[in-house]
Every structure is written in structure tokens, then in C-alpha cells.
Amino acid sequence: MDITSVRQELPAVENLIHLNHAGVSPMSRRCAEAVKAHTDDVLHNGTRHSAQWRRGVERSRQRLARLMGADPAEIAFTKNTTHGIIIAANSIPWRDGDNVIITDLEFPANVYPWLSLERRGVETRIVKHRDGRILVDDVREAIDARTRAVAVSWVEFSNGFRNNMHALGELCRERGAYFVVDAIQGLGALQIGVADAPLDFLAGAAHKWLLGPTGFGYLYCRTAILDELVPAMVGWRSVVDADEYLDYKLELRPDAGRFEEGGCNYASALGLGEAVGLLLEVGPTEIERRVLRLTDVLIEELLRAGFEIRSSRASGERSAIVSAGHSQVAPEVVVAALVRENMIAVVRDGAVRLSPHFYNTEEEMHQVVAVMRATCSVGARAAAS
Ligand SMILES: Cc1ncc(COP(=O)(O)O)c(C=O)c1O
């Protein structure tokens, strides 16, 4: 990969060292151009090219499917991650007294859709982390005969702990529970092949590791379970022959498209297709290799600078997110110092969260840690005096 030419795809590198891809990422140039081109087309031509937009949306679906190793028929476009999880949570055929298992490291997108099922007699069980890690044995322990679903993040948002998709998925299969995954902190940075992974739903959105637009997401749903589900929201585009407007026939589409209840956000769908196109060109293997190398460098340098690493460093548990704390300097002070130097990081769960993507460089990691080290030596001297 030629990093210099790839960086031209990300004009934000001229202004910033952006290490908040776990928050909202800079868009790739080609994504922004697709969004603008669509908006201009509507401005000047109305619906004249609508057949072309539709073909473009299907191309985006195919690319996203390729990125995760799915069949395009298994993907529905959504508004955001939460929307996808709400669809999964409300389409599972629950019986009164069933339960769902989540963890206490989840972003609330993967919490409230489950808690709100209480009105349908569904209990939400929360497995506690141990020192920032979710143990498969603890999930196993929480499962009983009434467990209908387990819902976790592939990568936990605050400390970047990577859950074991295979082990959790196998456990769900064994126990007859649906496996629902919030993939927003993984897909685009780490590799997955959903066809080989025992999971049922995978929900995420475009604005983090995919380098796409905000307010647009996806839901993967395994074809084999489609007919067991009772879609929560059925609308005019959920049915076959959706364009036969006055022929009211409630025959659901045979694919995950049945979860797309109404009109499409074309600009974002087309933008996402371009954003994913860039990731496919670089290649998921190369992207994962680079993000793990960059986080290796970050971790080594942060340790040398006196920071404590809050993320798991065990093989298979690492991701593109590094969480670091300092015994004498508050994370807010460190983040403010970084922002003054046009370096973007955030505070999560009482620590500095750094989340580089493949197009960042080792040199940038050194520059960021240099600012953090300098801030902490000033802070530590002030504390000592
Ligand atoms: C794990 C996780 N899930 C979901 C979201 C966001 O959800 P949505 O796409 O619905 O805004 C975030 C962060 O914003 C997150 O870190």
C-alpha cells in the first residue's frame, strides 16, 4: 500500500492528527464527493436519474457485503446502529419470561433496545466485566433455558476490548440463542467473515471505521433465520413489488431488505459505497495489520511515557482502540493539550481514548505521545511542588 497516495484520500490529514475513529471519523474524499454529487443531481435534475441511484445503492450493498463476507441479500440499510439493534430486538419472537444477555461495557445503543423489552416480559441480564474484559465463561454462566439472545459489541467502545465472536457465537448456537453483535467499533478496522462466524445479526453505522457519512447504518441478518422473525416495522418497501403502489399485498421481501420500511437516504447510501470501496482497495487484511501495528507503537510509547494502558493487551482481545490513564494528570487535561496541537482524542471512562486508523502513521503516533508526555511531566511537576 502506498500510504502517501492513500492519505490524499483523507484531506483531514492536512489539518489534524485524528485519533478518534471510534467517535466520528473524517470522511474519505470519494465518499464526500459521492454525497455532494447526489445532492447536486437532485438540485439540478430532480428524479431524472433515480434508476441510477437505485443501482448505486445496490452496488453499495454489494461492497458492504464483501467487506463482511456476507451475501448482499443479508444486508438492510438503516439509520444507525441503534436502529439495527432495535429491529433485531423487536423482531425476535419472544415469549413471556424469556431473557437476553448483554454486558456492562456496552454503549447504550446496545442497552436500551433490550431494556425496553421489559414491557413484553423479557428480562435483560447484565454480565459484569472483569478488569475490562468480558469472559465467555461468565456469559455461559448467565445463560439458562429461557435465554433467547446474547447481544454484545464486537469491540467495546471505551477500552477497545475485542470480544471473542467465535466462542460467544458457538455458545449461542449450542444454547439455541440468537447472537446479536454491535459491530460499529470493529467493521472497517478489523476483519470478519460473517459466513464463517456463528452470528445472527450484525448492526453498525458508517461514520466511524468505515469513513462514511453520519446518520446511516446497516443490519446484517442471517438468511436462515429470516422466516423465524416477526419484523418489528413493516412498511411500503418491506414487500415484494413495492412499486405496485395500489396493489396492497403484504408479502414480505425474501431478503433482509424487508427491514427497510421506507424511502432510502440515497446520498448517504451512495457515499457509504464509495467509502467502503476505499477500504476494499486497501484490503481488510492490510488495514487490520496496520491498525494493530499503530496501536502497538502507541502502547509501547505510552508505557515509556509513564501512562498506564487500560486496554487488554492479550492477543485476540486487542482492537484499534487504546485507552490510557496517568496517575497524576487528569485525562481531560491531556486531551485539551492534544486538541491545542490539532490532535484529536477523547476521554472515555476516565481515560484518554486513542483510536488511529490505517492511514495514520507511526510518526503521528510518536508526535501524539510526545505531547502527552510533555503535558504529564508539567502536570506531575505541578503536583509535586
Ligand atoms: C459500540 C457503539 N455502538 C453504537 C454507537 C452509536 O450508535 P448509533 O450509530 O446508533 O448512533 C457507538 C458510538 O457512537 C458505539 O461506540
Ligand as a Chemical Component Dictionary entry (heavy atoms), coordinates in Angstrom:
data_LIG
# 
_chem_comp.id                   LIG 
_chem_comp.type                 NON-POLYMER 
_chem_comp.pdbx_formal_charge   0 
_chem_comp.three_letter_code    LIG 
# 
loop_
_chem_comp_atom.comp_id 
_chem_comp_atom.atom_id 
_chem_comp_atom.alt_atom_id 
_chem_comp_atom.type_symbol 
_chem_comp_atom.charge 
_chem_comp_atom.model_Cartn_x 
_chem_comp_atom.model_Cartn_y 
_chem_comp_atom.model_Cartn_z 
_chem_comp_atom.pdbx_ordinal 
LIG C1 C1 C 0 -20.393 0.417 20.425 1  
LIG C2 C2 C 0 -21.206 1.551 19.864 2  
LIG N1 N1 N 0 -22.425 1.300 19.373 3  
LIG C3 C3 C 0 -23.162 2.281 18.816 4  
LIG C4 C4 C 0 -22.700 3.583 18.737 5  
LIG C5 C5 C 0 -23.505 4.636 18.066 6  
LIG O1 O1 O 0 -24.788 4.225 17.748 7  
LIG P1 P1 P 0 -25.591 4.933 16.565 8  
LIG O2 O2 O 0 -24.961 4.508 15.274 9  
LIG O3 O3 O 0 -26.966 4.412 16.733 10 
LIG O4 O4 O 0 -25.519 6.404 16.782 11 
LIG C6 C6 C 0 -21.438 3.883 19.284 12 
LIG C7 C7 C 0 -20.849 5.225 19.286 13 
LIG O5 O5 O 0 -21.314 6.261 18.957 14 
LIG C8 C8 C 0 -20.682 2.836 19.837 15 
LIG O6 O6 O 0 -19.448 3.075 20.310 16 
# 
loop_
_chem_comp_bond.comp_id 
_chem_comp_bond.atom_id_1 
_chem_comp_bond.atom_id_2 
_chem_comp_bond.value_order 
_chem_comp_bond.pdbx_ordinal 
LIG C1 C2 SING 1  
LIG C2 N1 SING 2  
LIG C2 C8 DOUB 3  
LIG N1 C3 DOUB 4  
LIG C3 C4 SING 5  
LIG C4 C5 SING 6  
LIG C4 C6 DOUB 7  
LIG C5 O1 SING 8  
LIG O1 P1 SING 9  
LIG P1 O2 DOUB 10 
LIG P1 O3 SING 11 
LIG P1 O4 SING 12 
LIG C6 C7 SING 13 
LIG C6 C8 SING 14 
LIG C7 O5 DOUB 15 
LIG C8 O6 SING 16 
# 
